[in-house]
Amino acid sequence: MKAWAQRYYGCPTVLGVELENQGGSGTALSHWEKRTTMNEYMTGTASRNPVFSELTLSLLEDTGWYKANFSLAGQLLWGQGMGCEFTNQGCNNWPTDYNGYFCTDNNKDGCTSDYQAKGECQISSATNVPTMYQYFSDPTLIGSYDLPDYCPLTWGYSNGWCFDSGAATKSIFNMGETFSANSRCFSSSLAKDLIVAGTTAAACYETYCTGPDELRVKIGGYYYLCPAGANIKIIDFGGTLSCPRRVEQICGSINGTLAGSTSGTYPGADPGWPVFTAISPNKGNIGLRVNITGKNFLAGSQVIVGDPLDDVVVVSSTLITGVIPSSDRFKNPANIIEQAVSVIIVDPKGRSTVGYDTFTIKVTINKTFFKNAAEYLKDKWFVTTAIVVAIVLTCLCCGYCCYRQKGKAREAGTERA
């Protein structure tokens, strides 16, 4: 158990794991300390997402009465890799770059430490708070629960769990949320079909860890690489999605190894996931053949550059070529201004990679363009009507303004006379 604790917390001086010092006679000294093990099954209170970790299995085996099967250990993420400050000091001295742990803004919405739920920071007021639990300059402020030593933490809402398909978003915007067993909580300002950001709030999205420190998020049918601490943009959404500063809080790695893994490998790793690097040329019109570079490309992959490419050829695992197709994108006269589109590659296994706004559509103004525009407007009569109405209104406004200016000039001339 000592060896497990040292590896798990990343603290070579830790001698073991604390026992609970709060609660009644059935809780104190007979369960793991809630502050340092949180949702382990053998803490003193039930959790929505409890796990039997290597901690409890190690204890059972250390008694000499049991032989544990560690391959069945659950994944305990709370406190993993946080170092000696986590185990040996008060929670106000915990590392500050971990989400959901020590919080200071009461009732502020956010995500729990394991990103499994939307929640809020919970702080209460009390009198005669023992010195060891005074974490703020104001000695009357204290965390809301006793078992984790009154540490102020972000606790999940009862209806905020991302794996609960019955959970509902509180946002007035369509944030593209997905609730599933693999969904996790993120700070998001995404707003579907808007060019501006929505309200920043906690939101749930499907995730996949393609490696111990490599997180992907699925939104709108495609997976996006979510680098630690980055704000990423999503196709057809205004706003951004904020990636966790520490990906291991979701993917659960310690120095490249899954928390609790004794094999030295990451069970969920998928080295075959496609990766987009670049497109060349990165600007063009109908009929342009483009080269897309990256890695892990498979035969039969679908390639989209604004629209599905024509004549797609997977030359190798690092190169795909294709031709920019003719589509309404090049016929709509509203698209006469250059516009950026994304490169999307979806392999036969459904794995995808996105290069957001990496290609620029450049419409060529020639006879073909005017012919295509006429056909487009003929088929899209409502667009034609809107354009005609806009032109008529513009002409009427301009005519009215000119009339007003001439009238003012005549009045000014009369006064001078």
N, C-alpha and C positions, 0 to 999 in steps of 0.2 A: 504493500500500500504506500509506503514511503517513496519508493521508486516511482510509482505512478504519479503521486502528488508532485514530486519534483519535476517530472517531465511535463505534466499537464499544465501546471501553473507557470512553468519556466523559472522556478526559484530553487537553486541548488541547496539552499539552507533550510528549506521547510522540512519538518520532521514528520508531518502527517497532516491530517485534516481535523479541524476543530469540531467539537460536539456542541450542540445547541445549549445556550445558557439562558434562554427565555422560555416562557410557557410554564404550564403546570407540571406536576410530578410525572405525568405520562408523556411529556414532551422533552423537558430539560434533561440533558445528559444521556438521552437515549435515541437521539436523532442527529443527523449531520447539521452543522450550522447553516442556517438559511442564507446568511450573508455571503458565504463562500461557495455554496453548492446549489442554491436557488431552486431549480426544478428537478433535482435528483429525487428519486422515488422515496428515499429514506429521510427526507427532511420532515419537519414537524407539521407541515400543512400541505394539503393537496394542491397540485398544480394542474392546469388545463392540459399541459403537454409534458407529463412526467416521463423520466427515463431511468432505467436501471443501467447505471454507467459502470465502467471498470472500477470505480471507487468501491462500490458495494460488493462487486464480485471479488475484488482483491481482498477486502476484509474477510469475506466468507472463506476464501482459500487460505488466508493467513491463520485462521483458527485451527487449521489442520483437519477439519471435519469435512471439508468439501473440496471438490475439484471443479473449478469453474470453466465454462466454455466461453472464452472471451470474444469469440467471433459473434456472439449474440448480444454483446454489450451495446447499450444505447449511446447515442451521441450527445454528451453533455457539453454545451457550448459556453455556459455561464462561467466567466472568469478565466477561460483557457488561454494560456500564454500571456497573462497580464503581469507576471513577475512577482517579486517579493513584496512590493507595495500593496498588492491586492490581499495577500494572506497575512501580512504582519502589521499593517497600519489601518487606521480608520478610513472609511469610504471617501471622506473628503480629500484623501491623499491618493486615490486611485488615478491611474492614467486618464488624461482628459480627452484622448482621441478615440474612446470607445463609446458607441451610441447606446443610450438607454440605461446607463448605470447611474452615477451620481448626478442628480439634476437640481437646478436652482430656481426654476421658474414655475411656480405652482399652477397647476391646471393647463400647462402648455401641452398642446397636442404633439404627438410624435410617434415613433415606433419603439416597440420593446427591444431589449438587448439582442434577442435572437431574430428579430425582424419578422416574427410570426404573427404579430398583431398590431393593430392601431391602439394607441393608449394615450395616457397623459401623466405628467409629473404630479406626484401627490405629496404635499407638504402640509403639516398640521401645526397648530399652536398648543403649547402646554406650559405648565408652571413647574418649577423645581426640576428642570431637566438635568440629569446627571452630567457631569463635565465630560465624560467619555462619549456621550451622545450629542454633544453640542457641536454641530458641524458648520454653523453659521455664526456671523458676528452678532446676530440677534439670538440670545440664548433661549428664547421661547419657541424658536422654529425647530421642527423635528419631523422626521419621516413619519408616515401614517401608520406603519405596521411594526410590531415589536420584534418578531422573530428575526428579520434581517438586521437587527440592532438599530432599528429606527432610521436606516439609511433612506434618504429621499430618492426614489426610483421611478422610472416610467413603467406603470402597470397597465396591462392590456384591458381594453373595454370588453365587457361580456359579449358584446355583439361585434367585436372588432377583429376577430381572428381570421386571417387570410385563408386558412384552409377550410373555413366554414362557408359553404355555398349560400347559406341564408343570410350572410352578413351584407349590409347595404352601405354604399358610400354616402357620406354626408354632403358631398360637393354638389353644387348646382350645375357644374360642367360635366360633360361626358369625358372622364379621365381615362377611358379604355381599360378599366380594371378587370381582373380575372381572379376568381376565388377557386382555389384547388389545393390539393395536397402539396403541390410544389410551389405555391404562391408565397411571396414574402412582401413585407411592408417597405415602402420607399417614400421619401419626401418628393412630392411631384407637383408641378404646376401645369401639367398637360391638359389641353382642351381640344377635343376632337373638332376638326374642320374649322379651326380659328387660326389666324395668323399671329395672334397675341397670346400671352400666357394667361391661364386661368388663376384661380386662387391657390396658393401653395398649401398643400394639405398632405396628410398621410394617405397612401393609396396602395392597393394590393396588385401585384403583377406576378405572372408565372416566371419561375427562374429555372436555370439549369447550370450546374457547376461543371464545366468541361475540364477542370483541373482544380487543385487545392486553392489556387489564388486566381482563378479565371472564372468570372461570373458572367452569365448571359441572361438577358431579360427578354421575355416574349411579349410583344405588344402589337396589335393589329395584324397578327398572323406571322410575324417575322421576329427572329432573335437578333438582339443587339448586344455587342460586347459592352460590358459595363465596368470600365477601369476604375480602380479605387479612387474615390474622391472626385470623379469627373461628373460634369453635368452634360447629359447627352440629349440630342434632339431625335424626334421620332417622326416618321413619314405621316403626313396628314394631321399632325397635331401641332398646335402652338404650345409654347412653354418648353420646359425641360424636365428630365428625370434626374434626380441626384443619386449617384451611386455611393454606397457606403465607403467611408474612409478606410475601413478594414474589412475586406471581402471575406476574411476568415470567420467573421461573425455570422455569415450565412453558410459559407462552404466548409467551415469547421476545420481548417488546417492548422497544424503546429509545425513550423519549420518545414512545410511542404508535405506533411503527413496528416491524414485525417485524424481528428481527435478521437482517441480510443483505439486506433488501428495499431496492431502489433506486426503487421506485414511489411510496413515501410512504404506501402503504395496507397494511392488514393482510389478507392473502389469506384467512384463515380466519374473518373477521368475518361475522356473520349478524345484521343489524339487525332481522330479522323475528321474533326469538325472543320468545315470549310472556312477559310479566312480570306477576305478581300484586302488587297494591298493598293492597287492603282488601276486606272483606266487610261489608255492612250490611243488616239488623241482624246483630250478631255472636253472638246467642244466640236459640234458639227451638226449636220443636216441629214435628211433622208438619204439612204444609200451608203453612208459612211461605214466602213468596216473598222471596228474598234478591237483593241487587244486588252484583255482584263487579266491582271496578274495577281497572284496570291499563292495559296497552297491548299492541298487536300481536295482538289477539284475531282469530281467523279463524272464518268460518262453518263449522259442522260440528265444532267443538271439543267434546270430552267434558269434563264438569265433575263433579267428585266432591267432596262435602262430607260425609265419613264414608262415604256411599253415593252412587252416581250420582244427580244431581238429575233431577227430572221437569220437563217443559215448559221445556227450556233454550232461551233465545233470545239470540243474539248481536246485541245492539242496535246496537253499533258496535265499532270496533277498541279502544275503551276501556271498554266496558260489556257485561256478560253478566248476564242474570237467569235464575232457576230456582227450583223449588219443592222444599223438603225432603220427601223421599219417606217413605212408610210402609215400615218394614223391621223385621227382628228386633231392631235396635238399640233400638227403642221398645217392644218387647214383652217383652224379657228383663227380669225383675224385678231382676236384679243391676245393671241400668243405671239404677236409680232415682236414684242420685247423679249430679249434673251431670258431664259428661265433655267434655274438649276433643278436637276432631277437626281434621284438616287440610283445607285447600282445595287441590285439585289440578286443573290445567287441562292437557289434552293436545290439541294441535291436530292437524289431519289429516296433517301431515308427521311426527308422532311427537315433536315438540318439546314439552317440558313445563315447567311452573313450579309450585312448591309454596309455600303459605303454611302453615308448620308450626303446628298447634294454634291456629288463628286463629278457630275457631267453637266455641261451647259448645252441646252438645245438652242441652236442658232438657226432661225428661219430665214431662208434666202428669198428676197423680194424679187420675183420675176414673173413671167407670164403663167408659169405653172402654179405659182402661189395664188395669183388672182383667180385662176380657173378653179383651183381647189377651194378657195374662200367662197366663191360664188356657189359651188355645189354644197358646201357646208351650210351656208346661210339659207339655201333653198330647202335643205332637209331640216334645218333647225329654225323653223319659222318664228318661234317665240324669241330666239336670239336676234333674228333679223328685225322683228318688231321692236324689241328693246333698243337696238342700235338706232333704228329710224326715229323712235320717240326721243332718244337722247340727243340725236342730231337736231331734230326740230326744236326741242326745248332750248338747246344751246343757241340756235339761230334766233329764236324769239327773245332770249335774254340779251344777246348781243345787240339785236335791233332796238330793243327797249332802252338799253344803256346808251346807245348812240343817239337815239331820239332825245333822251333826257339831257345828254351833254350839249346837243345843239340848242335845246330850249334854254338851258342855263346861259349859253353863250349869247343868245339873242337878248335875254333879260339883262345881262351885264352890259351889252352894247347900248341898250336903251337908257340905262342909268347913266352911263358916261355922257351920252348926248345931252 
